[in-house]
Structures are given as C-alpha cells and as structure tokens.
Amino acid sequence: MKRILPFLKLLFWLALCQLPALAGARVVQANLGWYHALALPPFTPPDALFGLAWGVLYILLGTAAFLAFGRGLSLSARKPLILFIVQLALNAWWTPVFFGRRDPAASLLILALILAEGVWLAYALWRRNRAAAWLLLPYGLWLIYAAYLNIGVWALNA
C-alpha cells in the first residue's frame, strides 16, 4: 500500500495534465482544413509532431506537479498549485481560440499570458521543488517556439 499511493498520485497528476489536450482535440480535428489552408511560417512541424510534443510536455508537467505536490498540499503549496491550475486552464483556452474561433491574434495574446504565467509558475516551483521547476524548461522552450509559429500565422494571414 505504501508504494501504491505515490503511484496513484502520479497517475492523478498525469491524467490532470492531459485535460487541455482532450479539451482541444475535437476543435483541432474539426478545423484542420482551415489550418492547412493557411500560409505557415518556415519550420512549421508536421501535424504528428505537434501531438507527440504536447503528449511529452503534458507528461513532464504532470511529473513536475507530482514532484511539487505529491507529498501533500500544505499551505505553502497553495500559490504554486493555483498557478499550476491556471497554467493548464490557459493552455486549454488557446486551442479553441486559435482553431475554433480561427483567431491567431487573440490566441497570440493568450500565448503571451501562458508564457508570463509560466515564468511565474517556474519561479514558484523553484522555491518548492527545483526538479519540478527544471521539468518546465522544455515546456517553456516549446511555448517560445509556439509563439514564433503563432506570430508567423498571424503575420502571414492577416
């Protein structure tokens, strides 16, 4: 039983971090035709790479959350936990705005919020668990790349 509880906590955080992907999957599928008709910036990856990258990133986020919050949610965990949930919510919000509303400009504003809030989250996690904060590095780098792609789509199709 002693080993099962940490495993269940890890599974919880991993599952929670998959919710933004699940929330946006239907919207993406319904609007792939629109997306493929856009002028895309150089170095835009194939569709399959997006799903693979986000799958790995959500696993890293879930692992970071487990490291930061897996031993319990003390009072000192409140701020990082709120920041973490906001990060997931902002991430889930981007997809319906970009694909559903077909609005690269508005989605770019959301992406700017995701990046700013992500830095704040990394700082809060750094103070709680440095390994958790380091796990956010690939996520942050991908978000910067996503911002490049989002800016490119906006600029090329305005």
Residue frames as qw, qx, qy, qz and C-alpha x, y, z in Angstrom:
[[0.000, 0.886, 0.464, 0.000, 0.00, 0.00, 0.00],
 [0.363, -0.726, 0.076, 0.579, 2.91, 2.28, 0.77],
 [0.302, -0.189, 0.575, 0.736, 4.07, 2.17, -2.87],
 [0.197, 0.556, 0.750, 0.300, 0.64, 2.27, -4.43],
 [0.058, -0.872, -0.356, 0.331, -0.34, 5.68, -3.05],
 [0.169, -0.617, 0.315, 0.701, 2.56, 7.61, -4.67],
 [0.219, 0.081, 0.799, 0.554, 1.86, 5.79, -7.95],
 [0.088, 0.709, 0.698, 0.049, -1.82, 6.78, -7.76],
 [0.105, -0.838, -0.097, 0.527, -0.85, 10.38, -7.05],
 [0.214, -0.351, 0.574, 0.708, 1.45, 10.37, -10.07],
 [0.170, 0.371, 0.831, 0.378, -1.34, 8.95, -12.22],
 [0.017, 0.827, 0.493, -0.271, -3.69, 11.67, -10.96],
 [0.104, -0.747, 0.166, 0.636, -1.28, 14.47, -11.95],
 [0.213, -0.127, 0.746, 0.618, -0.50, 12.87, -15.30],
 [0.137, 0.560, 0.797, 0.181, -4.22, 12.50, -16.06],
 [0.028, -0.845, -0.305, 0.439, -5.00, 16.05, -14.94],
 [0.139, -0.604, 0.369, 0.693, -2.34, 17.42, -17.28],
 [0.228, 0.141, 0.820, 0.505, -3.89, 15.60, -20.24],
 [0.202, 0.688, 0.618, -0.323, -7.16, 17.53, -19.86],
 [0.152, 0.700, -0.145, -0.683, -6.10, 20.51, -22.02],
 [0.011, 0.238, -0.818, -0.523, -5.26, 18.13, -24.87],
 [0.119, 0.378, 0.918, 0.008, -8.54, 16.29, -24.51],
 [0.163, 0.719, 0.390, -0.552, -10.46, 19.55, -24.36],
 [0.180, 0.683, -0.281, -0.649, -8.93, 20.81, -27.60],
 [0.349, -0.101, 0.863, 0.350, -8.71, 17.62, -29.66],
 [0.387, 0.600, 0.700, 0.001, -12.20, 17.88, -31.17],
 [0.157, 0.911, 0.053, -0.377, -11.75, 21.55, -32.06],
 [0.173, -0.569, 0.637, 0.491, -8.43, 20.84, -33.77],
 [0.386, 0.138, 0.877, 0.251, -9.85, 17.92, -35.77],
 [0.332, 0.752, 0.555, -0.129, -12.83, 19.98, -36.92],
 [0.160, 0.957, -0.037, -0.240, -10.60, 22.81, -38.16],
 [0.643, -0.302, 0.504, 0.492, -7.60, 21.06, -39.71],
 [0.521, 0.580, 0.481, 0.401, -8.80, 22.03, -43.18],
 [0.007, -0.994, -0.072, -0.085, -8.73, 25.70, -42.22],
 [0.533, -0.718, 0.347, 0.281, -5.29, 25.31, -40.64],
 [0.681, -0.009, 0.556, 0.477, -3.82, 23.56, -43.68],
 [0.400, 0.769, 0.376, 0.328, -5.15, 26.31, -45.96],
 [0.237, -0.951, 0.050, 0.193, -3.17, 28.95, -44.02],
 [0.535, 0.667, -0.383, 0.349, 0.21, 30.27, -45.06],
 [0.822, -0.547, -0.077, 0.138, 2.51, 28.77, -42.42],
 [0.074, -0.905, 0.415, 0.053, 5.88, 30.11, -41.27],
 [0.595, 0.458, -0.654, 0.089, 9.13, 28.30, -42.04],
 [0.167, 0.240, -0.860, 0.419, 10.00, 25.44, -39.69],
 [0.712, -0.149, 0.168, -0.666, 6.36, 24.55, -39.05],
 [0.205, -0.225, 0.952, -0.024, 6.43, 20.89, -38.00],
 [0.392, -0.163, -0.771, -0.474, 4.14, 18.20, -39.39],
 [0.629, -0.464, -0.105, -0.614, 0.85, 17.68, -37.56],
 [0.884, -0.205, -0.415, 0.069, 2.01, 14.43, -35.94],
 [0.501, 0.192, -0.434, 0.723, 4.91, 16.22, -34.25],
 [0.291, -0.474, 0.120, -0.822, 2.53, 18.63, -32.50],
 [0.843, -0.364, -0.182, -0.353, 0.64, 15.77, -30.88],
 [0.843, 0.000, -0.389, 0.371, 3.82, 13.97, -29.91],
 [0.273, 0.361, -0.330, 0.828, 5.43, 17.12, -28.47],
 [0.457, -0.469, 0.095, -0.749, 2.37, 18.07, -26.45],
 [0.904, -0.256, -0.321, -0.123, 2.00, 14.49, -25.19],
 [0.698, 0.070, -0.408, 0.584, 5.56, 14.56, -23.86],
 [0.044, 0.403, -0.221, 0.887, 5.16, 18.07, -22.47],
 [0.660, -0.467, -0.086, -0.583, 1.97, 17.15, -20.60],
 [0.893, -0.186, -0.369, 0.178, 3.79, 14.14, -19.11],
 [0.469, 0.211, -0.345, 0.785, 6.59, 16.47, -17.97],
 [0.288, -0.471, 0.070, -0.831, 4.03, 18.87, -16.48],
 [0.833, -0.387, -0.247, -0.309, 2.30, 16.01, -14.66],
 [0.805, -0.043, -0.388, 0.446, 5.60, 14.76, -13.32],
 [0.191, 0.360, -0.256, 0.876, 6.51, 18.28, -12.18],
 [0.544, -0.488, -0.044, -0.681, 3.18, 18.57, -10.38],
 [0.900, -0.268, -0.345, 0.008, 3.70, 15.21, -8.73],
 [0.626, 0.109, -0.376, 0.674, 7.14, 16.28, -7.51],
 [0.010, -0.366, 0.166, -0.915, 5.83, 19.61, -6.25],
 [0.566, -0.282, 0.116, -0.766, 2.52, 18.46, -4.75],
 [0.726, 0.005, -0.666, -0.173, 2.73, 14.68, -4.42],
 [0.372, -0.018, -0.753, 0.542, 3.64, 14.74, -0.74],
 [0.143, -0.666, -0.657, 0.323, 0.59, 16.74, 0.14],
 [0.136, 0.683, 0.271, 0.664, -0.92, 20.17, -0.23],
 [0.411, -0.447, -0.428, 0.669, 0.29, 22.30, 2.61],
 [0.059, 0.907, 0.252, -0.331, -0.50, 25.98, 2.96],
 [0.202, -0.637, 0.430, 0.607, 2.78, 26.80, 1.22],
 [0.341, 0.107, 0.816, 0.455, 1.61, 24.80, -1.81],
 [0.314, 0.712, 0.535, -0.328, -1.47, 26.97, -2.36],
 [0.189, 0.797, -0.189, -0.541, 0.14, 29.62, -4.60],
 [0.037, -0.372, 0.811, 0.450, 2.11, 27.20, -6.81],
 [0.298, 0.302, 0.906, -0.006, -0.94, 24.95, -7.09],
 [0.331, 0.777, 0.341, -0.412, -3.17, 27.83, -8.18],
 [0.118, 0.703, -0.456, -0.532, -0.53, 28.91, -10.70],
 [0.200, -0.136, 0.932, 0.272, -0.31, 25.36, -12.00],
 [0.344, 0.533, 0.761, -0.134, -4.08, 25.07, -12.48],
 [0.260, 0.830, 0.043, -0.492, -4.19, 28.49, -14.17],
 [0.053, -0.509, 0.701, 0.496, -1.39, 27.34, -16.50],
 [0.256, 0.168, 0.937, 0.166, -3.42, 24.31, -17.54],
 [0.301, 0.721, 0.542, -0.309, -6.55, 26.42, -18.00],
 [0.155, 0.778, -0.243, -0.558, -4.76, 28.98, -20.15],
 [0.134, -0.287, 0.859, 0.402, -3.23, 26.18, -22.18],
 [0.290, 0.400, 0.869, -0.004, -6.68, 24.65, -22.70],
 [0.239, 0.792, 0.291, -0.481, -8.08, 28.06, -23.71],
 [0.057, -0.547, 0.505, 0.665, -5.57, 28.64, -26.53],
 [0.223, 0.063, 0.900, 0.369, -6.79, 25.82, -28.77],
 [0.235, 0.679, 0.693, -0.061, -10.47, 26.84, -29.02],
 [0.071, 0.855, 0.022, -0.513, -9.45, 30.42, -29.72],
 [0.092, -0.490, 0.646, 0.578, -6.86, 29.60, -32.39],
 [0.054, 0.061, 0.924, 0.373, -8.67, 26.71, -34.07],
 [0.095, 0.582, 0.792, -0.161, -12.29, 27.19, -33.01],
 [0.111, 0.868, 0.213, -0.434, -12.54, 30.96, -33.43],
 [0.712, 0.425, 0.241, 0.505, -9.78, 30.90, -36.06],
 [0.065, -0.985, -0.005, -0.163, -8.24, 33.91, -34.40],
 [0.782, 0.146, -0.261, 0.547, -4.42, 33.93, -34.43],
 [0.077, 0.601, -0.206, 0.768, -4.27, 37.45, -32.96],
 [0.650, -0.569, 0.103, -0.492, -6.36, 36.62, -29.90],
 [0.972, -0.154, -0.134, 0.113, -4.60, 33.29, -29.44],
 [0.564, 0.423, -0.298, 0.644, -1.27, 35.14, -29.50],
 [0.273, -0.631, 0.245, -0.684, -2.45, 37.25, -26.56],
 [0.902, -0.366, 0.020, -0.227, -3.37, 34.07, -24.72],
 [0.885, 0.174, -0.221, 0.370, 0.04, 32.63, -25.54],
 [0.199, 0.597, -0.329, 0.704, 1.69, 35.73, -24.09],
 [0.619, -0.547, 0.203, -0.525, -0.30, 35.13, -20.89],
 [0.989, -0.097, -0.106, 0.025, 0.72, 31.47, -20.87],
 [0.668, 0.390, -0.309, 0.553, 4.38, 32.44, -21.19],
 [0.086, -0.610, 0.320, -0.720, 4.25, 35.12, -18.50],
 [0.783, -0.428, 0.147, -0.426, 2.29, 32.92, -16.11],
 [0.958, 0.099, -0.224, 0.146, 4.64, 30.03, -16.91],
 [0.400, 0.492, -0.433, 0.640, 7.65, 32.05, -15.76],
 [0.436, -0.517, 0.304, -0.671, 5.79, 32.89, -12.56],
 [0.958, -0.175, -0.037, -0.226, 4.91, 29.21, -12.11],
 [0.803, 0.290, -0.371, 0.365, 8.51, 28.12, -12.68],
 [0.073, 0.542, -0.444, 0.710, 9.68, 30.60, -10.04],
 [0.684, -0.407, 0.221, -0.564, 7.06, 29.35, -7.56],
 [0.990, -0.008, -0.136, -0.034, 8.00, 25.73, -8.24],
 [0.546, 0.504, -0.461, 0.486, 11.71, 26.55, -7.97],
 [0.231, -0.525, 0.470, -0.671, 11.09, 27.64, -4.40],
 [0.843, -0.206, 0.226, -0.444, 9.14, 24.44, -3.69],
 [0.859, -0.069, 0.484, 0.156, 10.96, 21.74, -5.70],
 [0.012, 0.683, -0.458, -0.570, 13.80, 22.54, -8.09],
 [0.274, -0.008, 0.899, 0.341, 13.44, 19.32, -10.07],
 [0.315, 0.671, 0.658, -0.131, 9.81, 20.24, -10.75],
 [0.133, 0.865, -0.045, -0.482, 10.87, 23.66, -11.98],
 [0.157, -0.453, 0.716, 0.508, 13.52, 22.16, -14.27],
 [0.370, 0.289, 0.871, 0.147, 10.87, 19.92, -15.83],
 [0.305, 0.824, 0.358, -0.317, 9.12, 23.08, -17.04],
 [0.179, -0.587, 0.432, 0.661, 12.12, 24.08, -19.18],
 [0.216, 0.102, 0.815, 0.529, 11.16, 22.02, -22.29],
 [0.106, 0.738, 0.663, -0.068, 7.60, 23.31, -21.92],
 [0.067, -0.839, -0.038, 0.538, 8.84, 26.91, -21.83],
 [0.202, -0.363, 0.619, 0.666, 11.06, 26.38, -24.86],
 [0.191, 0.375, 0.844, 0.333, 8.18, 24.82, -26.78],
 [0.055, 0.835, 0.474, -0.274, 5.95, 27.75, -25.82],
 [0.104, -0.681, 0.267, 0.674, 8.53, 30.16, -27.25],
 [0.162, -0.047, 0.813, 0.558, 8.57, 28.10, -30.45],
 [0.124, 0.612, 0.781, 0.030, 4.75, 28.06, -30.44],
 [0.007, 0.821, 0.171, -0.545, 4.80, 31.86, -30.12],
 [0.117, -0.402, 0.577, 0.701, 7.04, 32.04, -33.19],
 [0.116, 0.258, 0.885, 0.370, 4.57, 29.85, -35.11],
 [0.041, 0.746, 0.620, -0.240, 1.56, 31.81, -33.85],
 [0.035, -0.725, 0.101, 0.680, 3.16, 35.14, -34.81],
 [0.133, -0.197, 0.737, 0.633, 4.02, 33.70, -38.21],
 [0.114, 0.488, 0.847, 0.177, 0.48, 32.51, -38.87],
 [0.007, 0.821, 0.380, -0.426, -0.90, 35.87, -37.76],
 [0.085, -0.647, 0.297, 0.697, 1.55, 37.89, -39.87],
 [0.126, -0.110, 0.810, 0.562, 1.27, 35.71, -42.98],
 [0.023, -0.456, -0.853, -0.255, -2.52, 35.56, -42.96],
 [0.020, -0.543, -0.410, 0.733, -3.59, 38.97, -41.68]]
